């Protein structure tokens, strides 16, 4: 079963258990508290669908459906209990508070009855499915395809330590990448995939879900480049604990399935904020695409009148996890402006039309990208996506750029607000520092701050 199918199955089960909990609770309210005959009116059928959908939305915001392959029982209980408590409060105030009761103690009875009923019916199938999955991992029947980087005694010790664990931590080792170039090898333990100098081709030729860095102290200077290359993938990157001193502030301890490793994460943004960020993207983009239709028409007329050529300009950019997509913008340059190959624009670029200069300063040319956001290619806020041509050039100067591919690119970014359009590769590297700072400090509060500054730039027309 694929990841998408597992997520859809979990959502379906959550919907059915929420509907069952509401059905039982409704029957109890009518027959015991209202002392009436059980009749299913039209309003009941509406709530039988609406209330479970509210739960699904709440769980999505909470991050329940993110990375469900890594769920474990304690996390499942925590998410379910917290989500049930918040959801019960919301439903109580919006639906149940208007109920007629003989005394206020019945309100408390209704609340705790609904909370308990929903929690029990929801947690049972979740715990059963999680337990089955975890047990299969512990028995070695399921696992995460894993690569070890480091052909040294430290790597061998790590493998032996993992083998000694009473329960399989879920690592399905598919091979190792040597880093030190000596005669030491792990060929008796697993397949040799190549040397770290060829890490990019190894990444492209192998499917894996996790990477463990087992490095000697003398090899730490190579860590930055390796992590940057791996950041273009969806793989989880971990290091053994005694590498913590060189990664302070960029890691979190993680002991899922019994394997104590340090999980390297580019951002500390909680799952619920990631989920909320995506919901905000969808809602705001939908509103913008519909409400700004007259404005889009005016801009389209201005672009068409400015010069020959199409109204919209599309170009391949690199997005989340290095996946290419077509970005859409209003055309701000004359036709065939890049006949001689990729070129960056400058403040006095003769290729830019008169209306194009205004649109670029006020960021109006970016407005069609709400469609990219709705499709999931982009976010409202995130590092600006670049072409592969320039990504290769930037990466040669600073491989940290590949960290930007760990989050969705955005219509606006901290780098765009603070720096603006870059006119050369050096400026792109300079702007990258702001985007790296954004990723390290990602939060909904920071997103709103960046959007506020962007709106100010649109109205002032003061963008670079």
N, C-alpha and C positions, 0 to 999 in steps of 0.2 A: 504494500500500500504506500502510495507516494505521500509526501509531506502535505500537499494540498488536500488529498483525500482524508488524511487523518484529521486535519483541521476542520474540514466540513463535517466529518462524523462527530467530532467533539461538539461543534456548534449545534448540530441536529439533536444530539442527546441532551444538551443543556436546554434547548428550546422545549423538548418534550417533558423533561423533568420540571421545568418552570411552569409549564401549562398544567401538569398534573397537580403540582403544589397549589396553584391558584384554584383549580377545580375543587379540590378537597377543602380548601380554606373557605371558598364561596359557599359550599354546601353546609359547612359548619356554621357560618355566620347566619345564613337564612334560617336553618332549622333550630339552632340553639339560642342565638342572641336575639334574633328577630321573631322567633317562634312562629314562622310562617311556613307555608307549603313550598317545597322546592320547585321553583319554576325558572326555566332558563330563558330570560328575556333577551332582546336584541343587544342591550348594553353588555350583557354577560359575554356574548360571543365576541364582541369587540375587545373586551379586556382579556379574553382568553388568548387572543392573538397579540394584542398590544403589550400586555405585561411581560410575556416571555421575550418579545423583541426588545423591551427596555432592559431586561437582564442581559441579553446578548450584547447590546450596546455598552452597557456598564462593564461587562467582562472584557470586551474589546479594548475599551479605554484603559482598563486595569493592566492590559498586556497578557491576559490569560492565553490568548491564541498565538502569541509569539514564541517561536522556538519550542514547540510542544514536545519535540523529540528529547529535550533535556529536562523534562518534568520529573520530579521526584516527590515522594509522598508528603514530606514536611512542607515543601513549597506549595503543593496542591491544596493541603489543608489550610495553609495561611491565606492563599489567594481566595479560596472559596469562603472562608469565614469573614474576611474583611469585605469582600464583594457583597456577600449576603447581608451584612450589617448595614452597609451604605445603601444598598438597593431597598432594603426593608424600610429604612427611614424615608427615602424618596417616595415610595409607594404609599406609605402610611400618611404622609402629609398631602399627597395629591389625590388619593382615592379614599382612604379609610377615615380620615379626620372628619368627614361630613356625616359619618354613620350616626344614627340615633342610638344612644346608650343610656342605661339607667343610672350609671355612675361612672366616674372617670377611671376607676380601677379596671373597667372592661376594656378601655383603650389600651392599657398596659397588657392585658390578657391577649387582645387581638395582635398587638405588635409582636410579643414574644412567641405566640403561637405560630404566626406567619413566618417569623425568622427561623424558628426551630424546624418547622415543617419544610421550608424551602432548603435550608442547609442540609438536612438529613437526606432528602430526595436527590439533591445535587451531588453531595459528596460521595454517596455510595457508588454510583457508576464510575465516577472519576477515580476513586481510590482503587476500585477493582481493576480498571484498565491500566492505571499507573503501576500497580503492583505486578500485574502480568508482564508488562513491558520491562520493568526493572529486574524482575527475576530472570527473564530471558537474557538480559545484558549480563547479570551476575553469573549465569551459567555459560556465558560465551556464545550463546546462540545468535545474539544480535550485537552489533558494535558500531563504532564510528571509525571510518577509514582514517588511519593516522600515519603521519610521516615523522620520523625522528631526524633532526638535523644535529650532527655531531658524531663523527666516527672516532670516539675516544673511550678511555676506561670509564669516564663519567657517564657516557651514554649506555655502556654495558651495565654499569651498576644500577642505573635507572630501570633498565629492562628487567634485571633480576629482582629489584625491589617490587616492581609491578607484578611479577610472576608469583611472588611470595604472598601477595594479598589473598585473604581467604575468599573474597568475592571479586570476580572480574570487574575492573573499573570501566570496561566498555571500549578499550582501545583495540582496534583491529589493525595491527601494524602491517602496512603494505610495502614498506621499504625505508631505507635511510639515505641521507645525503651526507657525504663526508665533507669535513671542513678543514682539517689540518694537513691533509696531503701526505701523511706518513703511511707506514705499512700497516698500521692498526686498522682492522675492519670488523664489521658486524655481520659478515657474510654467513656465518653459522646461525645467526638469529633471524635474519630477514634479507630481502632482496636489496642489492646495491642499486640506487637510482642515479647516482652521478655525484659530481663535485659541486660545492656551493657556488663556484664561479658560473655554473650553468643553471642556476636556480630558476631563471625565467623560463627556459625551455622545459625544465622538469615540471614546473607548475602547469605549463600548457599541455603537457603530455600525460598527466596523471590526474585522476579524480580522488580528492581527499577532503575530509571534513575537519580534521584537527592536525595541528603541528605542535610538536614538543621540541623545544630548544634545549639541548643538553650540552652546554659549553663549558670548556675549561676557562679559568680566569684569564689566560693569555689570549683567548679568542673573543673577548667581550667587545673589542673595537669593531668587530665585524657585525655586531648585533643590529645596529641601526640600519644598515643596508639590507639585511635579510628581512627584518620586520617590514621595511618599506615595500619590498617586493611582494611579500606575503599579504600585505594590506589590500592589494588589488583583488584578492580572492575573498570568498565567504568563510574561509576556514577560521576556526577558533585557534588562537595562538597562545601557547602556555610555555612557561619556563620553570625550572626546578627552583625551590625556595632560595637557595643561596645566591641567586642572581638578583635578588630583590634590591640590593644596595645600588645597582646602576639603573634601576627603573622606578625609583621612589616617586610616588605621586601619579604614576601612570598605570598602576595595576590594582587588582583586588584579589584577595584570597578566595579560592574556590576549591571545595572538596567534594564535588558531586560524585556519587558512586564510589566514594572511598579513596580516590586518588588525590593526594594533596599536591596541588600545583598552583602556580601563580598565573592567573589569566590576564593577558595583556589586552586592554580594551582602549580604543582611541577616545572614547567618551564615557563619562560616568552618568549620563542621562538615564533616569529610571525607565523601565519598560512602559509604565503607564503614561509617562510623558511622551515617549516615542509614539504610542498608539494615539494619544490625544493630538499630537502634532499632525499625524496623518489625517485624522478626522477634521481638524481645522483646515488643512489643505483642501480637502474635498468640498467642505461646506463653503469656504471663502471663494474657491475657484468657480464653483457652480453659480454662486451669487454674482461674481464679477462677469462671467461669461454671458449671463442673462441680462443683468441690469445695465451693462455698459454697451449694449448692442448699438444704440444711436451713436455713441462715441466712437465705436469701432468703424462704423460706416463713414463718419467724417474723416477719420484718420486714413481709411482706405482710399477715399477720394483724393486727399492731399498727396498721398504717396503716388497714386496713379498719375496725378497731374504734374508731379515733380520731374518725371523722366520716363522714358520708355522702359518697359519691363513688368514683371509680375508685382502684385501688391505685397505678397508674402515671400520671405526668404527662408529656405530650409537648409540645414547643414548637419552633417553627422557630428555628434559630440559624444564624449565618453561619460557614462553615468555611474550609478551605484554598482560596486563590485566590478568595475571595468567594462560594463555592458554598454555597447554603443546604442544611440537612439537619435532620432531626427528632431532637432530643436527648430521651433518656428518663431519667426520674428517679422515685424514689418521691415520691408526693404528700405535701407537708408543710403545705399550706394548706387552708383550707375551700373548698368548691366555689364557683365564680363569684367568686373573689377579685379578678379584674381586669375586672369588668363595666364599670368606668369608664375602661378603657384601661390601657396598660402602667404598672406601678408597681414600684419597687424596694422590697425588704423592709428593715426596720430591726430593731434588737435588741429592741425592745418592740412588734413588729408584732402586732396583734390578729388578723390573718388567719392566723397560723401556729398549728397545732394543738400540743397539749402534747407529743405524741410527735415532732411535726415539729421543735420547738425542739431536742430532744435529737439527732435525726438530723442536723440542719444543723450543730450544734456538732461532732459526731463525724464529719461528712462521709458518714454511712451512706446518705443520700439519693442520693449519686452512684454507688452500686454498680451499678445497672443499666446504667450507661454503658459497662461492659465490652463490652456488645453493640455500642455505637457504635464502640468501638475495633476490635472484630473485623471490622466492616463496612468500616472504613477511613475513617469520618467523623472520628474522633478518634484521639489518641494517649494513652498513659498520662500523659505529661508534656507540657505545652504551654500556651500562653495560654488562659484560659477563654473559650469562645465566647459572643458576645453577640447580642442581637436587633438587627435592622436599625434599629429605632426609636432605640435608644441609641447605636448606632454612628454614626448621623448626628449626634447631639448631641455625642458625644465628638470626632468629626472636626472639628466647627466650632470647638472649643476647641483641639485639637491634632491636625493631620492625620497626625502620626506614627503614630497608632493603626492606620492601614491597613497598616503594616508587619507587624502581628501576623498578617495573613492569608497571609503567605508561608510559614508552617509550619502543620502540623495543630494544631488546638486540643486541649487535654488535659483529662483528668479532674481532675488537679491541676496546679498551676503555682507558679512562684516568687512571683508576685503573690498567689496564694491562700494560700500558706504564710505569707508575711511580712505580708500585709495583711488577708486574709479577704474576706468578702462586702462589697461596696460598698453604701452606703445612699443615695448620690446621685451625680450625674454628676461632681462635683468629686473625689469619692473614687475613681470609676472612672478618671479621668485620673491620679490619684496612683498607683493600683495598676498602671496601664499602664507606668509607669516601671520597675517590677520586671520586667514581662514583656519590655520592650524590652531590659533588661539581660540577661535570660535568652537571648533570641534572639542577641544579639551575642556571647554566650559559650557557646553550645550545645555540649554534649559529653555522652557517655554517663556520665562521672563526675558531672557536674552533675545529670543525670537521676536517678541513683541517690541522690544527696544529697537531692534534693527528695522522692523517694519515701520515704526514711528519715524525714524530717521529717513527711511526711503520715501515715505509719503511727503515729508518735508522737502526732499530733493525734487520730487515730481512737481510740487506747487511752486517752488522757487526756481526750478530749471537750472540748478547750480551744480549738477553732476559733471564730473570730469570725463 
